[in-house]
Amino acid sequence: MTIAQKRPTTPKFDNSFLSGLQKQLPELIPPAIALAIFLVIWQIFSWTPGATLPGPIQVIQDTWILILYPFYDKGGTDKGLFWQIFASLQRVAISYTLAAIVGIGIGVLIGVNKTMSKALDPLFQLLRTVPPLAWVPISLAALRQNEPAALFVIFITAIWPILINTAVGVTQIPQDYNNVAKVLQLSKKEYFFNILIPSALPYIFTGLRIAIGLAWLAIIAAEIVMSGIVGIGFFIWDAYQNNNVSEVILALVYIGVVGLILDKLMAALQNWILPEQK
C-alpha cells in the first residue's frame, strides 16, 4: 500500500456559506461605507463649538443602560425599549390588519362599480391628504381614550394606499380575462378568486407595502401627542421633556431599524406569494 493510500481522506469542505457571503459582500460594502462616513461627519460636527446635539460616541455613553437592558419593566410607562417598541407594533398590527381588510374590500367594490367609484373618489382623495397628526384631536374628541384614538389614527392613515391601489388593480384587469370569464360563464365567486384577485395582487401588495410604512409613522406621531400610553412615540416625548436628547436619538435609530425590517418583511412576503414580481 502506498503512502498516498494510507493518508486519511478529509471530508470536502462545504463552502456554500462562504460563497454566499462573497456574493452578498458587494451589496453590503457600499451601505456600510456610507454609514461609517455619516457617523464620522456627525461626530465631527458634534465637536464643533456651539453644537447642541450629542455625537454617536456620546449617545452610546449616555444610553448604554438602555442598550444593554431593553427588557426591563418597572411598571407603568417605565419600560425598556423592547417593550416600548412591542407596544407600538401591537397597535400597528391591529389597525393595519383592519385597514387591509377594509381597504381591500372597498377597493374591490369601487374597482368593479364605476358609479360607486365616481361617487366616492372625491371624498377619498380629500381624506387621504389629511396628515396623521390632524386626525389626533378628532379621534380623541370622538373616542375619549388614548388607546382607541391611537388605533384609529393608524387605521385612517394606512387605509388609503391599500384602498386606492386595490381599486386601480381591479380596473387594470385585462379585457381578455373578462372576455374569457364571460365565455366560460364563471360564477362571481370563481371570477373573484381566479381572475380578479390574482390580477390585482401586484397592485394590492404595492398598497400594503406603502401602508405599513405609513402605519409605523402614524403610531409614532400619535403616541408623541397622546400621553400616558406605553410606546416608542411616548418614550421619545418623555425623553425630550426630561432633556435626554441621547435617548431621543437612540429611539430614532430603533424606529428606523424597525421600519426597515417591516418594509423588508412585506417585500419578502410579496416575492413569496408573487415570485415573478421583483
N, C-alpha and C positions, 0 to 999 in steps of 0.2 A: 504494500500500500504506500502510495507516495505521500509526501508531506502535505501537498495540496488537498489530498483526500482526507488526511487526518484533521485538518484545520476545521473547527466547528463553524457551521454556517450561521450567520446572523440574520434575523428577520429583516425584511426590507422595510426601511423607514417610510412611514406614510407621511408624505409632505403635503397633503391636501390642505391642511390648515395654513401652512406657510405660504403655499401658492395663492390661497385665497386672500391672505393678508397682504401679499405683494400686489395683488390686483386692486385691493382697496386703498393701498398706500397713496397712489397718485390723487385719489379723491379726498383723502384726509389731510394731506400736507398743506394745500392752499388755505383751507379754513383755519388750520392750526397756526399757520404763519400770520394770517390776518388777525386772529385773536390775540396772538402774542404782541403784535405791533400796537393793537388797540390798547392793551393793558399797559405797555410801556409808555405810550403817549399820555394815557390817563394818569399814570404815576408821576410823570414829569410835570404835568400841569398842576397836580396836587401839591407839588413842592414849590410852585411859584408864589411869591409874596402876595398876600391877599386872597389866596384860594380858600374857598369856604367848604368845598366838598372833599371828603377824605379819599385818598388813593386806595388802590386794591390792597396794598400791604396793611394800611390802617384799618380797612374794612374787615379783613381777616382777623386782625388782632382784637378788634372791638367785638366781633361776633363769634369768636372761637367757641364759646359755650353753646350757642345756638346751632353751630355746625356739628359739634360733637354729640349733642343730645337733642336730636329732633323729635324724640318720642316722649319727652317729659310731659306730665299732666298734673298741674297743681289745682285743678278745678276752675270753674268759671271760664273766663277767656284767657287765663294764663296757661297756655299750652305751647308745646313745641311746634316747629314749622311743619312737621309731618301732619299733625292733627289739624292745623290751620288750613293747609292745602287740601287735606282729605275732606274737611267740611265743605270747602268751596266746590270741590269736584263732585260731591254728593248732590249739591244744589244744581250744578250744571247737568249732571246725568239725568236728574228728574225732569227738569224743564226742557232740556234738549231732546229727550225721548218724546215728550209730549209735543214739542214743536215739530219734530219729524213726522209723527203720526198725523197731526192736524194739517201740517203744511203739505205733505204728500197727498192727503185726501182732498183738500180743497184745490190743490194744484191740478190734480187729475180732473176734478169736476169742471173747473173753468177752462181746462185744456180741451175738453170734448164738447163743451157747450159755449158756442160763440156769443150767444146773448148774455149768459152769465159773465163771461169774460169782459164784454163791453161795459156791463153794469158795475162790476167790482174793480176793474183795473184802475180807475182814477182814485178810488179810496185806498187801494193797496199802495199805489205809488206815493200817495200823500203820507200814509202812516209809516212806510219803510224809511223815510228820510228823517224821522224824529230820532235824535240821539238817545242812547240808553239812559243818560242822566236825566233827561227831560221826563222820562217815564217814572222816575223815583217818587216825586211828590204826588203824582196822580195815583200810583199804586199804594202809597202809604195812606192817602186820603180815603181810598176806596176800601182797602183791606185792613187798615188799622194796626197791622202787626208786621214786624220786620221780616220774619221768615217767609210768609206767603208773598209779601211785597217783593222780596228779592227773587223769588221763583218766577213771579210774573214778569219782572224786568228781563230776566234771561229768556223767557219764553217769547216775549214780544219782540226781542231783538233778533233771536235766532230763526224765527219762523219765515221771515221774508225771503231770504235767498233760497230756502228749500221750496217754498210755495212757487215763487216765480220761475225758478229753474225747472221744476216739475211741469209747470204749465207749458213752458217753452218746449220741453222734451216731448210732451204729448202732441203738441201742434206740429212738431217736426217729423212725425211718423211718416215714412214714405207712402205715397199714394198707392204704390204697387202692393204693399202689405194690406192696405184696406181693401183693395180690389180682390186679393186672394181670400181675405176673410169673407167677403160677400159671396164669392164663387163657392167656397166650401161651406157656406151657411153656418159659420161659427156662432155659437151662443155668446151672449155678453160675457159670461164667465170665462169661456175659452178665449175670447178675444182679449180680455183683460190680462190673463196670465200668460198667454202665448205670444201676443203681439205688442200690446200697449206697454206693459211693464218692461219687458226685455228691450224694447226700442228706446224707452225713456230713461233707462237706468243710468247711462253715462251722464245725462243732464241732472238726474236726481243726486248722484254722487258728487257732482260739482257743487250743487247747492248744499249738501250735507257737509262737505269739506270747508266751504266758506262759513257755514253756520257754526261749526264747532269753535272756530277762532273767534267769531263774534260773541258767542256764548261765554267764552272764557274772559273776554274783555269786559262783557257786561257785568259779570258777577263781581269782578274786581271793583268796577265803578260803583255798583250798588252797595257793596259791603263797606266801601270807604265812607259813603254818606250815612248808611244805617249803622247806628252804634249798638253795642251790646251783643252782637252775634259773633260766634267763632268763625273765622275765615281769614284768608290771607289779605283781603282788602282791609278788613278792620285792623289786622295786625299792622299794616303799613300806616294807617291813620293814627293808631295808638303810638307807634314808634315815633312818628313825626311830632305828635303832641308832646312827647317826652324828650324831644330834641335828639333822638337816637338815629342820626342820619345813616350811620353804617348799617343799622338793622333794616332801614328802608331799602338801601341799595342791595343788601343780601336778598331781601324778599323779591325785589325786581328780577334778580338773577333766577330765582326759583320759578317765578311766574313765566319768564321767557323759556326756561327749560321745559316746564310742563306744557306750555303752549306748543312748543316744537314737537314734543312727544305725541300730543293729541293729533296734530296735523299728520305726522308720520304714520300713526296707527290708522287714521282714516284712509290715507293713501294706500297703506298695505291691505286694508280691507277691500278697497276698490280694485286693486290689482289681483286680489284673490278671487273675488266674485267676477270681475271682468278682466281676465288676464290679457286680453288683446288691447285693453286701454292702457296706454303708457303716459 
